[in-house]
Amino acid sequence: MDKNIHKNNLLQILFTLLVVYIFIISSIQIIAPNKVIKPEDFPNSCPDESINCTMIGPIPHRGNNISEIRFESNISNVMEEVDKWIKINSGEILQEWPNHTHAVFRTKFWKFPDDFVVNLHCEDEEVVMYVYSKSRLGISDLGVNDDRVFSFTSFMLETEISTSKCTYG
């Protein structure tokens, strides 16, 4: 009899934990829904003093203070490698344009969403890449966005992309 009571108590505790976990995950998704960042809405910078945002762009923030990444290629070749890295790293592409991709990465356990946006344009016959990675919730990202941008940057700089003048096709 005591064994059955213990088993029932354990099952009740596990069920309660599962319900609480599902409630928390659902709440996180409701509080931080997907809102697509379009090319014209690409951020100019991260919020001042932010510790949950990394930006490679005109006003760099974290990300080793890199202001841009350049490639001697066309936009479609570069974007193909961007998409490949996102898929390899379990990101979900929310929307993409020929020169812009908005993806979301979620933390493994709590499923907190982080936006990851890559914007490309031609300048002096080269592709110029800007990258924005930011947690939707919280004050700190525990370094996750900076690590993600570092991993992405390393991948892109190590990848052989066919050489050409920058074009949008």
Sine and cosine of phi, psi and omega as CSV:
sin_phi,cos_phi,sin_psi,cos_psi,sin_omega,cos_omega
0.00,0.00,-0.73,0.68,0.02,-1.00
-0.87,0.49,-0.56,0.83,0.00,-1.00
-0.91,0.42,-0.66,0.75,0.02,-1.00
-0.92,0.39,-0.63,0.77,0.03,-1.00
-0.90,0.43,-0.71,0.71,0.02,-1.00
-0.87,0.49,-0.69,0.72,0.01,-1.00
-0.90,0.44,-0.69,0.73,0.02,-1.00
-0.91,0.42,-0.66,0.76,0.05,-1.00
-0.89,0.46,-0.68,0.73,0.02,-1.00
-0.89,0.45,-0.70,0.71,0.04,-1.00
-0.89,0.45,-0.63,0.78,0.01,-1.00
-0.91,0.42,-0.66,0.75,0.04,-1.00
-0.90,0.44,-0.72,0.69,0.01,-1.00
-0.88,0.47,-0.68,0.74,0.03,-1.00
-0.89,0.45,-0.69,0.73,0.03,-1.00
-0.88,0.48,-0.70,0.72,0.03,-1.00
-0.88,0.48,-0.66,0.75,0.02,-1.00
-0.90,0.45,-0.69,0.72,0.02,-1.00
-0.89,0.45,-0.69,0.72,0.02,-1.00
-0.89,0.46,-0.70,0.71,0.02,-1.00
-0.86,0.50,-0.74,0.68,0.01,-1.00
-0.89,0.45,-0.64,0.77,0.03,-1.00
-0.89,0.46,-0.71,0.70,-0.01,-1.00
-0.90,0.44,-0.73,0.69,0.01,-1.00
-0.86,0.50,-0.71,0.71,0.01,-1.00
-0.89,0.46,-0.66,0.75,0.02,-1.00
-0.89,0.46,-0.67,0.74,0.02,-1.00
-0.87,0.49,-0.68,0.73,-0.02,-1.00
-0.93,0.37,-0.56,0.83,0.03,-1.00
-0.95,0.30,-0.66,0.75,-0.03,-1.00
-0.94,0.34,-0.53,0.85,-0.07,-1.00
-0.81,-0.58,0.93,0.36,-0.03,-1.00
-0.95,0.31,0.29,-0.96,0.07,-1.00
-0.93,0.36,0.82,-0.58,0.12,-0.99
-0.76,-0.65,0.94,-0.35,-0.10,-0.99
-0.90,0.43,0.72,-0.69,0.11,-0.99
-0.99,-0.10,0.95,-0.31,-0.04,-1.00
-0.98,0.20,0.29,-0.96,0.00,-1.00
-0.81,0.59,-0.66,0.75,-0.02,-1.00
-0.95,0.30,-0.23,0.97,0.01,-1.00
-0.97,-0.23,0.15,0.99,-0.01,-1.00
-0.84,0.54,0.79,-0.61,-0.07,-1.00
-0.89,0.45,0.57,-0.82,0.09,-1.00
-0.98,0.19,-0.45,0.89,-0.05,-1.00
-0.29,-0.96,0.18,-0.98,0.16,-0.99
-1.00,0.09,0.37,-0.93,0.10,-1.00
-0.85,0.53,0.57,-0.82,0.03,-1.00
-0.82,0.58,0.64,-0.77,0.06,-1.00
0.88,0.47,0.22,0.98,-0.05,-1.00
-0.91,0.40,0.67,-0.74,0.12,-0.99
-0.88,-0.47,0.40,0.92,0.10,-0.99
-0.73,-0.69,0.39,0.92,-0.05,-1.00
-0.58,-0.81,0.62,-0.78,0.09,-1.00
-0.75,-0.67,0.69,-0.73,-0.06,-1.00
-0.67,-0.74,0.80,-0.60,0.24,-0.97
-0.96,-0.28,0.95,-0.32,-0.08,-1.00
-0.05,-1.00,-0.20,-0.98,-0.06,-1.00
-0.82,0.58,-0.58,0.81,0.08,-1.00
-0.87,-0.49,1.00,0.09,-0.10,-1.00
-0.91,0.41,0.49,-0.87,0.04,-1.00
-0.62,-0.78,0.85,-0.52,-0.13,-0.99
0.83,0.56,-0.60,-0.80,0.07,-1.00
0.79,0.61,0.57,0.82,-0.02,-1.00
0.84,0.54,0.39,0.92,0.04,-1.00
0.86,0.51,0.48,0.88,0.03,-1.00
-0.98,0.19,0.75,-0.66,-0.05,-1.00
-1.00,-0.09,-0.30,0.95,0.05,-1.00
-0.17,-0.99,0.31,-0.95,0.12,-0.99
-0.82,-0.58,0.71,-0.71,-0.06,-1.00
-0.88,-0.48,0.55,-0.84,0.04,-1.00
-0.71,-0.70,0.63,-0.78,0.12,-0.99
-1.00,-0.01,0.97,0.22,-0.06,-1.00
-0.36,-0.93,-0.10,-0.99,0.10,-0.99
-0.98,-0.21,0.28,-0.96,-0.11,-0.99
-0.88,0.47,-0.64,0.76,-0.05,-1.00
-0.91,0.42,-0.60,0.80,0.04,-1.00
-0.91,0.41,-0.66,0.75,0.01,-1.00
-0.92,0.39,-0.69,0.72,-0.03,-1.00
-0.90,0.44,-0.52,0.85,0.06,-1.00
-0.87,0.48,-0.66,0.75,0.02,-1.00
-0.95,0.31,-0.57,0.82,0.07,-1.00
-0.86,0.52,-0.77,0.63,-0.01,-1.00
-0.87,0.49,-0.62,0.78,0.01,-1.00
-0.88,0.47,-0.72,0.70,0.00,-1.00
-0.89,0.45,-0.67,0.74,0.01,-1.00
-0.86,0.51,-0.72,0.69,-0.02,-1.00
-0.92,0.40,-0.67,0.74,0.02,-1.00
-0.86,0.51,-0.57,0.82,-0.08,-1.00
-0.99,-0.16,0.35,0.94,0.10,-0.99
0.89,0.46,0.53,0.85,0.11,-0.99
-1.00,0.08,0.35,-0.94,0.04,-1.00
-0.91,-0.41,0.88,-0.48,0.03,-1.00
-0.97,0.23,0.87,-0.49,0.01,-1.00
-0.99,0.16,-0.70,0.72,0.04,-1.00
-0.31,-0.95,0.52,-0.86,0.04,-1.00
-0.66,-0.75,0.51,-0.86,0.08,-1.00
-0.85,-0.53,0.13,-0.99,0.01,-1.00
-0.84,0.54,-0.52,0.86,-0.07,-1.00
-0.86,-0.51,0.27,0.96,-0.14,-0.99
-0.40,-0.92,0.70,-0.71,0.05,-1.00
-0.71,-0.70,0.72,-0.69,0.10,-0.99
-0.90,-0.44,0.87,-0.48,0.02,-1.00
-0.84,-0.54,0.26,-0.97,0.09,-1.00
-0.77,-0.64,0.66,-0.75,0.11,-0.99
-0.90,-0.43,0.62,-0.79,-0.01,-1.00
-0.86,-0.51,0.66,-0.75,0.05,-1.00
-0.89,0.45,0.49,-0.87,-0.15,-0.99
-0.88,0.47,-0.76,0.64,-0.14,-0.99
-1.00,0.04,-0.79,0.61,-0.08,-1.00
-1.00,0.00,-0.21,0.98,0.04,-1.00
0.91,0.42,0.54,0.84,0.09,-1.00
-0.91,0.42,0.73,-0.68,-0.03,-1.00
-1.00,0.03,0.67,-0.74,0.13,-0.99
-0.85,-0.52,0.79,-0.61,0.07,-1.00
-0.98,0.18,0.63,-0.78,0.04,-1.00
-0.71,-0.71,0.91,-0.41,-0.12,-0.99
-0.81,-0.59,0.75,-0.66,0.04,-1.00
-0.87,-0.49,0.77,-0.64,-0.01,-1.00
-0.81,-0.58,0.76,-0.65,-0.02,-1.00
-0.87,-0.50,0.54,-0.84,0.16,-0.99
-0.46,-0.89,0.32,-0.95,0.02,-1.00
-1.00,-0.01,0.66,-0.75,0.08,-1.00
-0.45,-0.89,0.82,-0.58,-0.02,-1.00
0.79,0.61,0.69,0.73,0.05,-1.00
0.91,0.41,0.25,0.97,0.06,-1.00
-0.87,-0.50,0.41,-0.91,0.11,-0.99
-1.00,0.09,0.80,-0.60,0.08,-1.00
-0.96,-0.26,0.78,-0.62,-0.04,-1.00
-0.92,-0.39,0.75,-0.67,0.17,-0.99
-0.91,-0.42,0.56,-0.83,-0.03,-1.00
-0.73,-0.68,0.68,-0.73,0.02,-1.00
-0.73,-0.69,0.82,-0.58,0.01,-1.00
-0.69,-0.72,0.85,-0.53,-0.11,-0.99
-0.54,-0.84,0.64,-0.76,0.12,-0.99
-0.96,0.28,0.66,-0.75,0.03,-1.00
-0.98,0.22,-0.47,0.88,-0.05,-1.00
-0.83,-0.55,0.47,-0.88,0.14,-0.99
1.00,-0.02,0.11,-0.99,-0.03,-1.00
-0.99,-0.13,-0.61,0.79,-0.04,-1.00
-0.84,-0.54,0.51,-0.86,0.06,-1.00
-0.96,-0.30,0.13,0.99,-0.03,-1.00
0.83,0.56,0.48,0.88,0.05,-1.00
0.99,0.12,0.04,1.00,-0.09,-1.00
-0.90,0.45,-0.71,0.71,-0.04,-1.00
-0.92,0.40,-0.65,0.76,0.05,-1.00
-0.89,0.46,-0.69,0.72,0.04,-1.00
-0.89,0.46,-0.65,0.76,-0.01,-1.00
-0.90,0.44,-0.71,0.70,0.00,-1.00
-0.91,0.41,-0.62,0.79,0.06,-1.00
-0.89,0.47,-0.72,0.70,0.02,-1.00
-0.88,0.48,-0.71,0.71,0.00,-1.00
-0.89,0.45,-0.74,0.67,-0.01,-1.00
-0.87,0.49,-0.70,0.71,0.03,-1.00
-0.86,0.50,-0.72,0.69,0.01,-1.00
-0.85,0.52,-0.75,0.66,-0.06,-1.00
-0.91,0.42,-0.64,0.77,-0.02,-1.00
-0.96,0.28,-0.40,0.92,0.02,-1.00
-1.00,0.01,-0.23,0.97,-0.05,-1.00
-0.99,0.16,0.69,-0.72,0.08,-1.00
-1.00,0.09,0.90,-0.43,0.00,-1.00
-0.91,-0.42,0.72,-0.69,-0.06,-1.00
-0.83,0.56,0.65,-0.76,-0.08,-1.00
-1.00,0.08,0.71,-0.70,0.09,-1.00
-0.22,-0.97,0.07,-1.00,0.12,-0.99
-0.98,0.21,0.49,-0.87,-0.04,-1.00
-0.93,0.38,0.81,-0.59,0.14,-0.99
-0.66,-0.75,0.27,-0.96,-0.01,-1.00
-1.00,0.00,0.23,0.97,-0.03,-1.00
-0.76,-0.65,0.00,0.00,0.00,0.00
